[in-house]
């Protein structure tokens, strides 16, 4: 059967080669584009997941709605029609019950680590240069367990911040803008507070310009002292053992207290929507491959059935059953699908290797070349797409060939 299938394909070499080329190019395109898109997604997710908290608990943010104060002023039964509806916010600058959260974190097996933080906006000054920046105060040992900031240090050690002593690490972009160096000294101030000197003991490069140009880390007591808010924290950064459960856990925690609780994907829904768009593009491309490859195989096998009617009659008269004829033409489609899938995956791998050498902007530990992933699942999926489209497209012509009987073929030849 395999010999006959190959003979039929080789008897129409041009059509077979064109159909095979379509399957190969479609599969290769799927592999290459999937490797590129998933590489981009992997890098962004790594930045979001590993460089920040899986779940962030922060101070309450509550806008005042037009009727949110009705009960406070007039009781639960009153119907109030405001001439000038109240507006504004009833936010808290700090977490009101940090002990409640820390005790809960210590009891929960899902929590791998957590870090209390005080996040504040500061003015960083060196000589005549002043820049606005975001200062994060934390316990450096705990912060290193929550995020991968220590892996992005290019000078100094993150844990050298210690638990006090006015020591900080800053993004290399901000360091360059200030004209500072490691070690060196800069001056920090918060609003009308007193300016204090801080020693720069290290710098990091995350590869995200917005962060590298505006972020500093210091010890929590130093930041609390600078801000004039001893014992206060504004955030608790939480790292989980299973990041996939972050959204569900954050949603359940939201009802426990008045603090704001967000998972990493809830906080970055705009970026995640881009991933959804990319997945739609990839899936659309997959459907296109199925359609193009399917029509090509259907066309060549349908033509083969038409031109091989006499041979089909001979085979049937020799004792071949209808199922044998179906298997013959179905085998031809499967051969095209298998060859096209294998060659397409190999070609796609080669294209991915070439793209991985294309230089792009520096991304810290991400390197300075395009990020291309070589997940085995991409190649398995690409092969399955080629094989499935070939098998499905082969079925109709194969079934049509199996329904032909020698008498019908002879009658049509003589008419």
Phi, psi and omega in degrees: 000318179295321180297315180296321180297315179296322180296318179296319179294318182287339179288340176234069189298317185298311180296321180295318181294319179296316179296317178298320179297319178298318179295316181299311183294320178296315179295317179297319179297318179298315181297313183295313182290323177296317178300320181288311182294316180291331175296315177298315180297319180299317180295314182295315180297321178299319178296317183287319186279315188269342181260003177210184183286148170290322175227136178240124175259122184226171182299154185298139172237112186220104175289147179276121178275162183306325184245016182287344180256003182303309184293323181298322185265326191236000178092167186288339184269350188284144172251111190250134174241102184282133171288322174229101185298142178295151178214177181116204182220151174241064183271163169247140179281343186219161174288126187283329184229069181297328181294323177303316182287317182295321177295323179293318179301320182294334183268346188268122179291339180290338185274122178275322180195160174212157182218123174284139184224152166238113183254126182214157177270135183227164170253121180260127184234136170218120185056239182262004183260131178229134181225142173280140183210170179249118183256127180248115177263133182199173169278114187300328179294317178288321180298324179293336177278333182278319184231166182266026184303327182295333180284346182256008178289129177255342174217135179076180178243139183298320183289351177293348176302323179071199181251012178171176178106012178053055176245141182222160166238148183221160177298144184294333177294315177294321178301318180291320180297325180278346185071025182267176180214170177246121355283159179190180182230134173231168181243133182244143176217150179238111179056236181267008181290169182286139178287136181233143178280140176230140179269127177276112183252000179186166177219154181229162177222104180277339184088001175250107189304319181301327180276317181296335182266358189212011187240137174228151174238137176219176177286143184303313180299323179295318181290321177298320179293317179298321182279349182072028182228072180298140176069008179261145173228151180252341184214155167232117180268127186241134174247133182256160173290323180240105183293337181295337181268010185296314183297313182297318181293318180297321179297319180289326180289334184299333183270356183277332186209173180275357177290158179272127181237125180224139171277167184298324181281330175293323180287343183235043183297329178297317179291320181295329178293330175296320178298321178298319177298316179298320179295324177297319179298315180297317180293323176296321178294323178298316178298321178298318178299315179300317182292311182297311181295320181296316179295322179298314181291319178300318182297311184292322180285326177295320176293323180296320179297319181295317184276347182251022182299318180298317180293325177297319178298318179297315180297319180294321179291337178278355177113001178292132179281169177299322179295329178292320179294318177300315180297325181299309183283330176293325178297323179298316178295320179295321178300314178298319181293317181293311180297315180297321179294314182294310181295320179297319178295319178295317178295319178298321177298318179297319178295321178296320178298320179293315181295328181293346179262000180285122181287138175226188182296151180295136182234037181066232179292347178287352180083189181236028175235164177303138178271113178241129179263150180239047180299131178304328181299329179297316183287323176297316180294319178298318179294318180297323178299312181296314182294316182294314181298321179294317182294316181294317181291337181279340189294315184297310177297324180294319179294321178297320179293323181291336181278347180288135176248154181305321182295317180297320181295317180295318179298318181290328179290326184274345183280000000 
